[in-house]
Amino acid sequence: MKNWLIFSCLLVISCRNDSPYKIYPQTYYSKSSTSDLEKAEKDMIKELYFFYTNSDKKLSFCEVNLGNRLLVNYNPTNKTLFTSNDFCSGWSVFFGNVEEKDVKFLSDSMIKFSDYKKYLTPPPLKSVDYNNLQTNAPCLGKNK
């Protein structure tokens, strides 16, 4: 009886709607390991490119989330790419005029987030409202 009660409580907790692991059509949950964050960042851009190119491309944005810690977010309509190394610390690196070919290049190059600045340019400061970016990540964008 005691085991059944514990199991029932855990099931109820895991099914709550405010779970940070909700399934969203725009979000892919990375299969990479958090033990090597540099490798995880390199894996995540590959996952993002694969996820985006295999989608119907009607999503307003797509992103890859790793354990509610790392995030890479691509908005093809606004041509922006954003990364975060810690959701509740905000966006780390952001770029404008990012085309699908640029995401493919980053994917093929297997580089970490901080090295994107060598290949992409940041958007003009007033062109993006960083606090209202479309994302499903807790603490970022509209879903704060």
C-alpha positions in Angstrom: 0.0 0.0 0.0 2.8 2.4 0.9 4.5 1.9 -2.5 1.2 2.4 -4.3 0.8 5.8 -2.5 4.3 6.9 -3.3 3.8 5.9 -7.0 0.5 7.7 -7.1 2.0 10.9 -5.7 4.9 10.8 -8.1 2.5 10.3 -11.0 0.4 13.3 -10.1 3.4 15.5 -9.7 4.9 14.4 -13.0 1.6 15.1 -14.8 1.1 18.7 -13.6 0.6 21.3 -16.3 3.4 23.5 -15.1 6.1 20.9 -15.7 9.1 22.5 -17.4 9.2 19.4 -19.7 5.9 20.1 -21.4 5.8 18.9 -25.0 5.6 21.8 -27.5 5.6 21.4 -31.3 8.3 24.1 -31.5 10.7 22.6 -29.0 13.0 19.6 -29.3 14.4 18.2 -26.1 18.1 17.5 -26.8 19.5 14.0 -26.3 22.9 15.3 -25.6 24.6 14.9 -22.2 25.1 17.8 -19.8 28.4 16.4 -18.6 30.3 18.2 -21.5 28.5 21.5 -22.2 30.8 22.5 -25.1 30.0 19.2 -26.9 26.3 19.6 -26.0 26.3 23.1 -27.6 27.8 21.6 -30.8 25.2 18.7 -30.8 22.3 21.1 -30.2 22.9 23.2 -33.3 23.0 19.9 -35.3 19.7 18.9 -33.6 18.2 22.3 -34.4 19.0 22.1 -38.0 17.7 18.6 -38.3 14.6 19.4 -36.3 13.9 22.5 -38.4 14.6 21.0 -41.8 12.3 18.0 -41.0 9.5 20.2 -39.7 6.7 21.6 -41.9 8.5 24.9 -41.6 5.3 26.6 -40.6 6.4 27.0 -37.0 7.0 30.7 -36.0 10.1 29.5 -34.3 11.9 26.3 -33.3 14.3 25.6 -30.5 16.4 22.9 -28.9 16.3 22.7 -25.1 18.8 20.8 -23.0 17.7 20.1 -19.5 16.2 23.5 -19.0 19.8 24.8 -19.0 21.0 25.3 -22.6 18.8 26.6 -25.4 19.2 27.5 -29.1 16.3 29.2 -30.7 15.8 30.0 -34.4 13.0 32.2 -35.8 13.0 31.9 -39.6 10.4 34.7 -40.1 12.4 37.3 -38.1 15.7 35.6 -39.2 17.0 35.6 -35.6 19.1 33.0 -33.7 19.4 33.2 -30.0 21.2 31.0 -27.4 21.0 30.8 -23.7 23.5 29.0 -21.3 21.1 29.5 -18.3 17.4 30.1 -18.8 17.0 32.4 -15.9 20.1 34.5 -16.7 18.6 35.5 -20.1 19.9 35.3 -23.6 23.6 34.8 -24.1 24.2 35.4 -27.8 21.8 36.7 -30.4 22.0 37.2 -34.2 20.0 38.8 -37.0 19.7 38.1 -40.7 20.1 34.4 -40.1 19.0 32.2 -43.0 18.5 28.5 -43.1 21.9 28.2 -44.9 23.6 29.9 -41.9 22.0 27.4 -39.5 23.2 24.6 -41.8 26.7 26.1 -41.8 26.8 26.2 -38.0 25.5 22.6 -37.9 28.1 21.4 -40.3 30.9 23.3 -38.5 30.0 21.9 -35.1 31.0 25.1 -33.1 30.0 26.2 -29.7 27.6 29.1 -29.1 30.2 31.7 -28.2 31.9 31.1 -31.6 28.8 32.0 -33.6 29.9 35.6 -33.5 32.8 34.8 -35.8 30.3 33.9 -38.5 27.0 35.8 -37.8 26.2 39.4 -36.9 24.0 40.7 -34.1 20.8 42.4 -35.0 20.5 46.1 -34.6 19.7 46.8 -30.9 16.3 48.3 -31.5 15.2 45.8 -34.0 14.4 43.0 -31.5 12.5 43.0 -28.3 14.6 40.6 -26.3 12.1 40.3 -23.5 9.3 39.1 -25.9 11.0 36.5 -28.0 8.9 33.5 -28.8 10.2 30.6 -26.8 8.9 27.8 -24.6 11.8 28.1 -22.2 11.0 29.1 -18.6 12.3 32.5 -17.5 12.8 33.7 -21.1 10.7 35.7 -23.5 6.9 35.8 -23.2 6.7 32.8 -20.9 8.4 34.4 -17.9 
